[in-house]
Amino acid sequence: MTPVHHRRLQLKTQLLQQIETLEPEDAILPDEHPAIDQIICELETLNPIDQPLRQEHWPLLLGSWALVYASRGTVVTRRIGRQFPLPVGIQRVWQRLIGPESAGAAMVKDRPLGTISKDRVSGAMVKDRSLGAIATENGAVLSLPFLGELTAIAQGIWQPFEEGESASVSFGAFSIQATRLLGITGLNLPQITVPVLEFLRQEALWITSYLDEDLRFGRGATGNLFVFRR
């Protein structure tokens, strides 16, 4: 084992131990954790995979990842926050990355809102995708008092840049589904999917700053740090 490899394993252990000392919700709500952020920054300098968004690294990159830390929260958790009038719980947050060969069928699976057909939503998502693009599915399971659980999913596209580390990200559809209602599971309630009109979509920069077999870091345009784990 090389000194670099040894140091990387040491830092990974420290990082995960530090994250595990936090309550799961605290780890993905906006807060200050400078010790964790410092370990992330040091691990980024020891990234074992250069240009992680290149297609030869997709076997490691693609698939489902659990979000275990977000330095400034996420779009969902920032809106909920601690000042939200209802005690909404965050059960889990994940990200699923899908390659071109399987994305068409995976992106839209259930009934959309109103008269918008599944084919129309799916077609719009596929039309946006160029060769080498990655489909992303960002999801969260939220628990609502007295009501049950909701699963919210944002479906989007990563368009990687040639340098192989960053991508332009945009979201083309959002869906929500009640997965447990009043404590009753297995109701098979419909998923409501709403496409985002093309002229309303916004693009954001996403940087994959670290990737190995079971850990991945992402950075948003504002410097927000995200840690994903298999």
C-alpha positions in Angstrom: 0.0 0.0 0.0 1.4 3.3 -1.0 1.6 6.3 1.4 -1.1 8.1 -0.7 -3.4 5.1 -0.6 -2.9 4.7 3.1 -3.6 8.4 3.8 -6.7 8.2 1.6 -8.1 5.3 3.6 -7.3 7.1 6.8 -9.1 10.2 5.7 -12.1 8.3 4.5 -12.4 6.6 7.8 -12.2 9.9 9.7 -14.7 11.5 7.4 -17.4 8.8 7.7 -16.8 8.6 11.5 -17.3 12.4 11.7 -20.5 12.3 9.6 -21.9 9.4 11.6 -21.6 11.4 14.8 -24.3 13.7 13.4 -28.0 12.9 13.3 -28.9 11.9 9.7 -31.0 15.1 9.3 -28.3 17.3 10.8 -25.8 16.1 8.2 -27.9 17.3 5.3 -29.4 20.5 6.8 -27.6 23.8 6.5 -25.0 24.1 9.3 -21.3 24.7 10.0 -19.1 21.6 10.2 -15.6 22.9 9.4 -13.8 19.7 10.5 -15.8 17.6 8.0 -15.3 20.2 5.2 -11.5 20.2 5.8 -11.3 16.4 5.5 -13.3 16.6 2.2 -11.0 19.2 0.8 -7.9 17.1 1.7 -9.5 14.0 0.1 -10.2 15.9 -3.0 -6.4 16.4 -3.5 -6.0 12.6 -3.3 -8.8 11.8 -5.8 -7.8 8.4 -7.3 -9.8 9.0 -10.5 -8.8 11.8 -12.8 -11.7 13.1 -15.0 -14.4 11.0 -13.2 -17.1 12.0 -15.7 -15.4 10.4 -18.7 -17.2 7.3 -20.0 -14.5 4.8 -19.0 -15.3 5.7 -15.4 -19.1 5.3 -15.7 -19.1 1.7 -14.1 -18.0 3.4 -10.9 -20.1 6.6 -11.3 -23.5 5.3 -12.4 -26.1 3.8 -10.1 -27.7 4.8 -6.8 -25.9 6.8 -4.2 -27.1 7.9 -0.7 -26.5 11.5 0.2 -24.9 11.5 3.7 -23.7 15.0 4.0 -24.4 18.5 2.5 -22.5 21.4 3.9 -25.2 24.0 3.1 -28.1 21.7 2.8 -29.9 20.7 -0.4 -32.7 22.4 -2.4 -35.2 20.3 -0.4 -33.6 20.6 3.0 -32.9 24.4 2.7 -36.5 25.0 2.1 -37.6 22.8 5.0 -35.0 24.0 7.5 -35.5 24.2 11.2 -37.9 27.1 10.9 -40.5 25.3 8.9 -43.8 25.5 10.7 -44.4 21.8 10.5 -42.0 19.2 11.8 -41.3 17.6 8.4 -38.8 14.7 8.7 -36.2 13.8 6.1 -36.0 10.0 5.9 -33.4 9.7 3.2 -32.0 11.5 0.2 -30.5 9.8 -2.8 -29.2 10.4 -6.3 -29.4 7.9 -9.1 -27.2 8.3 -12.2 -28.3 6.5 -15.4 -26.3 6.0 -18.6 -27.8 6.7 -22.1 -28.6 3.1 -22.9 -31.2 2.7 -20.1 -32.3 6.3 -19.4 -35.2 6.5 -21.8 -37.3 3.9 -19.9 -36.1 4.9 -16.5 -36.7 8.6 -16.4 -40.6 8.6 -16.6 -42.5 5.6 -15.3 -45.8 6.7 -13.9 -48.8 8.8 -14.7 -48.1 12.6 -15.1 -50.4 15.4 -14.2 -53.5 16.3 -16.1 -53.6 15.5 -19.9 -49.8 15.5 -20.3 -48.9 12.0 -21.5 -46.1 9.8 -20.4 -44.7 9.7 -24.0 -44.6 13.5 -24.1 -42.6 13.8 -20.9 -40.3 11.0 -21.8 -39.8 12.3 -25.3 -38.9 15.8 -24.0 -36.3 14.3 -21.6 -34.7 12.1 -24.3 -34.7 15.0 -26.8 -32.6 17.0 -24.3 -30.0 14.3 -24.1 -27.0 14.3 -26.3 -24.5 11.4 -26.7 -22.5 11.1 -23.5 -25.1 12.8 -21.3 -26.1 11.3 -18.0 -29.6 11.2 -16.6 -30.0 12.0 -13.0 -32.8 11.3 -10.5 -32.6 13.2 -7.3 -35.0 11.9 -4.7 -36.1 12.4 -1.1 -38.5 10.6 1.2 -40.2 13.1 3.6 -42.4 12.2 6.6 -45.3 14.6 7.3 -47.0 14.6 10.7 -50.5 12.9 10.7 -50.3 12.3 6.9 -47.5 9.8 6.2 -44.6 9.8 3.7 -44.1 11.5 0.4 -41.4 10.7 -2.2 -40.3 13.7 -4.2 -38.1 13.2 -7.3 -36.4 15.6 -9.7 -35.4 14.2 -13.0 -32.7 15.9 -15.0 -29.7 15.7 -17.3 -25.9 16.0 -16.8 -24.1 17.3 -19.8 -20.4 16.7 -19.0 -17.8 19.1 -20.3 -14.7 17.9 -22.1 -12.4 18.3 -19.1 -14.3 15.4 -17.5 -14.8 16.8 -14.1 -17.8 19.2 -14.3 -21.2 19.1 -16.0 -24.0 21.4 -16.8 -27.1 20.2 -15.0 -30.8 21.0 -15.7 -34.0 19.4 -14.5 -36.9 18.6 -16.9 -39.5 17.1 -14.6 -40.6 16.9 -11.0 -42.7 14.2 -9.5 -44.3 13.5 -6.1 -46.0 10.4 -4.7 -47.6 9.5 -1.4 -45.8 6.3 -0.4 -47.6 5.9 3.0 -50.8 7.6 3.9 -52.1 7.8 7.5 -49.8 5.0 8.4 -51.1 2.7 5.7 -48.5 1.3 3.3 -49.0 -0.6 0.0 -51.7 1.8 -1.3 -50.1 2.0 -4.8 -51.1 5.7 -5.1 -50.3 7.3 -8.5 -47.2 9.4 -9.0 -47.8 12.9 -10.3 -45.2 14.1 -12.7 -44.9 17.7 -13.9 -42.6 18.6 -16.8 -40.6 21.8 -16.7 -41.1 23.8 -19.9 -37.9 24.3 -21.7 -37.9 28.1 -21.5 -38.3 27.9 -17.7 -35.4 25.5 -17.1 -32.2 26.8 -15.5 -28.8 25.2 -15.8 -26.3 24.9 -13.0 -22.7 23.8 -12.7 -21.9 20.5 -11.0 -18.4 19.4 -10.2 -17.5 15.8 -9.3 -14.4 16.4 -7.2 -13.8 12.9 -5.9 -14.8 9.3 -7.0 -13.9 5.9 -5.8 -15.7 2.5 -5.5 -17.9 3.6 -2.6 -17.6 7.4 -2.1 -18.3 10.4 -4.2 -18.0 14.1 -3.7 -19.9 16.8 -5.6 -19.5 20.6 -5.5 -22.2 23.1 -6.5 -21.6 26.4 -8.2 -21.7 28.2 -4.8 -19.2 25.8 -3.2 -21.7 23.6 -1.4 -20.1 20.2 -0.6 -22.0 17.0 -1.1 -20.9 13.5 0.1 -22.5 10.4 -1.5 -22.0 6.9 -0.3 -22.9 3.5 -1.9 
